[in-house]
Amino acid sequence: MHELALARGILATALRRADGRRVVSVEVSVGALRQVVPSSLAFGFEVLARGTACEGATLEQRLQPARLGCVCGTQWELVELSFLCPRCGGGRTEVIGGEELAIESIEVEEQPCTAPR
């Protein structure tokens, strides 16, 4: 279950960036080719976050589709498992999207300002 390792990395990054503030939500972008089970990632994050500043934070996942490109210039979203170009039928294609795994944003509670006015 590689989702637990991914959740651990997301949690560590969120805690480091939050700098002691309570985390409200973490938004991640997950490529379809990463083969991540969204419910497993969310469960792992929830379990690992217990007792940390991320406890109760929501993990928002945006699935990014797999995209391919061909030497003929055609780009398309991979819908079925075929790496042949739908335009020219060629096999000289490359993955141009769908492998990403990135934290897009971390929302934290701001501490109230205590400076005199």
HELIX and SHEET records of a PDB file:
HELIX    1   1 HIS A    2  ALA A   18  1                                  17    
HELIX    2   2 ALA A   32  ARG A   34  5                                   3    
HELIX    3   3 PRO A   38  ALA A   49  1                                  12    
SHEET    1   A 3 THR A  58  GLN A  64  0                                        
SHEET    2   A 3 VAL A  23  GLY A  31  1                                        
SHEET    3   A 3 LEU A 101  VAL A 108 -1                                        
SHEET    1   B 3 GLN A  75  GLU A  77  0                                        
SHEET    2   B 3 ARG A  67  CYS A  70 -1                                        
SHEET    3   B 3 THR A  93  GLY A  97 -1                                        
END                                                                             
